[in-house]
Amino acid sequence: MPEFIHTQKGMSMKWLRAALLVCFIAVIQAGLANVLAVTSLNIKPDLLLALMVFFAVSSTSRDAIVLSFAIGFAADVITIGQPMGPRTISFGLIGTMLAHIHNVLVIRKISHQVVTVFFSGLLVFSISNFLTFLANHSVVTHAYTVVLGTSLYSSIAAPFLLLPSAWLMRMKTSRLNR
C-alpha cells in the first residue's frame, strides 16, 4: 500500500503518517488527558478535536472529511460507557462543515484556529450529547457546563498540538493553492 494518495490539485496526504498521528493522539487522550482534568466535573481537553480542526484547515476537503470521521471513530473507541456512534457522527458533520467553510474562509492564523477549536467543540459536544441522550434516554447533569468547559480547555490546549502536528505531517498550516 503506498504511503500517500495523490489528491486533487497535486497535493498529497500522507495517510500512514496521519493514521499514526490519530492513533497516537487517541492513546494520549485516553490515558494522559485524565491527568489534566479540572474541577469535580472532570473537564479535560479533547485533543482529538484540535486534531480534527488541524486537518480541516490544512488539507483538502476530501481528506479532511475522511479524517474527521476517522477521528470521530477514534473518539468513540476511547470513550468508555457511552454508545458507539455519536462522536463519529458529530466529528464527521462538523469536520465536513469546517472543510467546506475553509474553502471560502481561509483560517491561517493560530488565533483563528484556536477560536475555530472552541466553536467546533461547542457544536461537536452538543451534537454528541444530544445523540447520546437519544440513545440512552438519560439526562447528563451539568451537560452545558461540561460542553463549555471542555471546548474552552481544548481551545487553550490546541496551540500545543496544532504546531507539532503541522511539523510531523510536514504540512503547511494553510492551503494556499486552491
C-alpha positions in Angstrom: 0.0 0.0 0.0 1.5 3.3 -1.0 2.3 5.8 1.8 0.4 8.6 0.1 -2.6 9.0 -2.3 -2.5 11.8 -4.8 -5.4 14.1 -4.3 -6.8 17.0 -6.3 -4.6 19.9 -7.4 -1.4 17.9 -7.0 -1.4 17.8 -3.2 -0.8 14.5 -1.4 -1.9 13.3 2.0 0.5 11.0 3.8 -2.1 8.6 5.1 0.2 6.3 7.1 1.6 9.3 9.0 -2.0 10.7 9.5 -3.2 7.3 10.8 -0.3 7.0 13.2 -0.8 10.6 14.4 -4.6 9.9 15.1 -3.8 6.7 16.9 -1.0 8.4 19.0 -3.3 11.3 20.0 -6.1 8.9 20.8 -3.8 7.0 23.2 -2.7 10.2 24.8 -6.4 11.3 25.0 -7.4 8.0 26.6 -4.5 7.8 29.1 -2.8 11.1 29.9 -5.7 13.6 29.5 -7.1 12.4 32.8 -4.1 13.9 34.5 -5.1 17.3 33.1 -8.7 17.1 34.3 -10.0 20.0 36.3 -13.0 20.6 38.6 -15.2 18.0 40.1 -16.9 17.6 36.7 -13.8 16.0 35.2 -13.4 18.6 32.5 -10.3 17.8 30.3 -9.1 18.9 26.9 -10.2 17.0 23.8 -7.0 16.7 21.8 -8.8 14.8 19.0 -11.0 17.9 18.5 -7.9 20.1 17.9 -6.5 17.4 15.6 -9.8 17.5 13.6 -9.6 21.2 13.2 -5.9 20.9 12.2 -6.8 18.5 9.3 -9.8 20.5 8.3 -7.8 23.7 7.8 -4.6 22.2 6.4 -5.7 19.5 3.9 -8.0 19.1 1.0 -11.7 18.9 1.7 -11.9 15.2 0.7 -9.0 14.3 3.0 -10.4 16.5 5.9 -13.8 14.8 5.7 -12.3 11.3 5.7 -10.1 12.1 8.6 -12.9 13.8 10.5 -14.9 10.6 10.5 -11.8 8.6 11.4 -11.0 10.9 14.3 -14.7 10.7 15.5 -14.5 6.9 15.4 -11.3 7.1 17.5 -13.1 9.3 19.9 -15.9 6.8 20.2 -13.5 3.9 20.7 -11.7 5.6 23.6 -15.0 6.8 25.3 -16.0 4.2 27.9 -19.6 3.8 29.0 -21.1 5.7 26.0 -22.9 4.3 23.0 -20.8 3.9 19.8 -21.5 6.4 17.1 -22.4 9.8 18.5 -18.9 11.2 18.3 -18.3 9.6 14.9 -21.4 11.4 13.6 -20.7 14.7 15.3 -17.0 14.9 14.4 -17.8 13.9 10.9 -20.5 16.5 10.4 -18.5 19.4 12.0 -15.3 18.3 10.2 -17.2 18.3 6.9 -18.7 21.7 7.7 -15.2 23.1 8.5 -13.7 21.6 5.4 -16.3 23.4 3.2 -16.1 26.6 5.2 -12.3 26.6 4.8 -12.8 26.5 1.0 -14.4 30.0 1.4 -12.7 31.5 4.5 -9.0 30.9 5.0 -8.1 30.1 8.6 -4.4 30.7 8.7 -3.6 32.4 12.0 -3.2 30.3 15.0 -5.5 32.6 17.0 -8.2 32.0 14.4 -7.6 28.2 14.6 -8.0 28.4 18.4 -11.3 30.2 18.1 -12.3 27.5 15.5 -11.5 24.8 18.0 -13.7 26.5 20.6 -16.8 26.9 18.4 -16.3 23.4 16.8 -16.1 22.0 20.3 -19.4 23.6 21.3 -21.0 22.1 18.2 -19.4 18.7 18.4 -20.1 18.1 22.1 -23.6 19.5 21.9 -24.5 17.1 19.0 -22.7 14.2 20.7 -24.6 14.8 23.9 -27.9 15.1 22.1 -27.3 11.8 20.2 -26.2 10.1 23.4 -29.4 11.4 25.1 -31.5 10.0 22.3 -29.7 6.6 22.6 -29.8 6.3 26.4 -32.8 8.5 27.3 -30.8 9.7 30.2 -30.0 13.2 31.3 -26.4 14.2 31.9 -26.0 16.5 34.9 -24.3 19.8 34.1 -24.1 18.9 30.4 -23.8 22.5 29.2 -21.1 23.3 31.8 -19.1 20.3 30.6 -19.5 21.2 27.0 -18.4 24.8 27.6 -15.6 23.8 29.8 -14.3 21.1 27.5 -14.5 23.4 24.5 -12.6 26.2 26.3 -10.0 23.9 27.7 -9.5 22.3 24.3 -9.0 25.7 22.7 -6.4 26.6 25.3 -4.5 23.3 24.7 -4.9 23.5 20.9 -1.7 25.5 20.0 0.4 22.9 21.8 -1.0 20.3 19.4 -1.5 22.2 16.1 2.1 23.3 15.6 3.7 20.0 16.3 1.1 18.2 14.2 2.0 20.5 11.2 5.6 19.7 11.7 5.0 15.9 12.0 2.8 15.9 8.9 5.2 18.2 7.1 2.2 20.3 6.1 1.7 24.0 5.8 -0.9 25.2 8.2 -2.9 26.7 5.4 -3.9 25.6 1.9 -2.5 28.3 -0.5 -3.2 26.5 -3.8 -6.9 26.2 -4.3 
